[in-house]
Amino acid sequence: MAKYNYDDWTFCGGRVTERRIQKPCFWDDKLVALVDGVPTGVCGQCGERYYRAAVLKRIEANLKTRSRSRQIRLPVIEYSARM
């Protein structure tokens, strides 16, 4: 698959290049999935990420059909200011 040519980032003017990242997906406040290898435009100056609509639609479709290759379990830890 060919890389997408992104425009420079509007806010800081940095150059945006495509990278494959791991994207967390949330429903309300809950993490529901981690999606590996998501093609993402990343600004080289400020690090802002840009997701194309077609990519997000594909992720959403995969989440709806529960298409996944593996699962992990994570502990939920309550934050405490006391140490």
Contacts in CASP RR format, 6 or more apart in sequence:
PFRMAT RR
TARGET T0000
AUTHOR 0000-0000-0000
METHOD contacts of the structure
MODEL  1
MAKYNYDDWTFCGGRVTERRIQKPCFWDDKLVALVDGVPTGVCGQCGERY
YRAAVLKRIEANLKTRSRSRQIRLPVIEYSARM
1 39 0 8 1.000
3 18 0 8 1.000
3 39 0 8 1.000
4 18 0 8 1.000
4 39 0 8 1.000
4 41 0 8 1.000
4 52 0 8 1.000
6 16 0 8 1.000
6 17 0 8 1.000
6 18 0 8 1.000
6 41 0 8 1.000
6 50 0 8 1.000
7 16 0 8 1.000
8 14 0 8 1.000
8 15 0 8 1.000
8 16 0 8 1.000
9 15 0 8 1.000
9 16 0 8 1.000
9 43 0 8 1.000
9 45 0 8 1.000
9 46 0 8 1.000
9 48 0 8 1.000
9 50 0 8 1.000
11 46 0 8 1.000
11 48 0 8 1.000
12 43 0 8 1.000
12 45 0 8 1.000
12 46 0 8 1.000
12 48 0 8 1.000
13 43 0 8 1.000
13 45 0 8 1.000
14 43 0 8 1.000
14 44 0 8 1.000
14 45 0 8 1.000
14 46 0 8 1.000
15 43 0 8 1.000
15 44 0 8 1.000
15 45 0 8 1.000
16 41 0 8 1.000
16 42 0 8 1.000
16 43 0 8 1.000
16 44 0 8 1.000
16 50 0 8 1.000
17 41 0 8 1.000
17 42 0 8 1.000
17 44 0 8 1.000
18 39 0 8 1.000
18 40 0 8 1.000
18 41 0 8 1.000
18 42 0 8 1.000
19 39 0 8 1.000
19 40 0 8 1.000
19 41 0 8 1.000
19 42 0 8 1.000
20 36 0 8 1.000
20 37 0 8 1.000
20 38 0 8 1.000
20 39 0 8 1.000
20 40 0 8 1.000
21 37 0 8 1.000
21 38 0 8 1.000
21 40 0 8 1.000
21 42 0 8 1.000
21 49 0 8 1.000
22 34 0 8 1.000
22 35 0 8 1.000
22 36 0 8 1.000
22 37 0 8 1.000
22 38 0 8 1.000
23 34 0 8 1.000
23 35 0 8 1.000
23 38 0 8 1.000
23 40 0 8 1.000
23 51 0 8 1.000
23 59 0 8 1.000
24 31 0 8 1.000
24 33 0 8 1.000
24 34 0 8 1.000
25 31 0 8 1.000
25 32 0 8 1.000
25 33 0 8 1.000
25 34 0 8 1.000
25 35 0 8 1.000
25 59 0 8 1.000
25 63 0 8 1.000
26 32 0 8 1.000
31 74 0 8 1.000
32 63 0 8 1.000
33 63 0 8 1.000
33 68 0 8 1.000
34 72 0 8 1.000
35 59 0 8 1.000
35 62 0 8 1.000
38 51 0 8 1.000
38 55 0 8 1.000
38 59 0 8 1.000
39 52 0 8 1.000
39 55 0 8 1.000
40 49 0 8 1.000
40 50 0 8 1.000
40 51 0 8 1.000
40 55 0 8 1.000
41 49 0 8 1.000
41 50 0 8 1.000
41 51 0 8 1.000
42 48 0 8 1.000
42 49 0 8 1.000
42 50 0 8 1.000
43 49 0 8 1.000
43 50 0 8 1.000
62 68 0 8 1.000
END
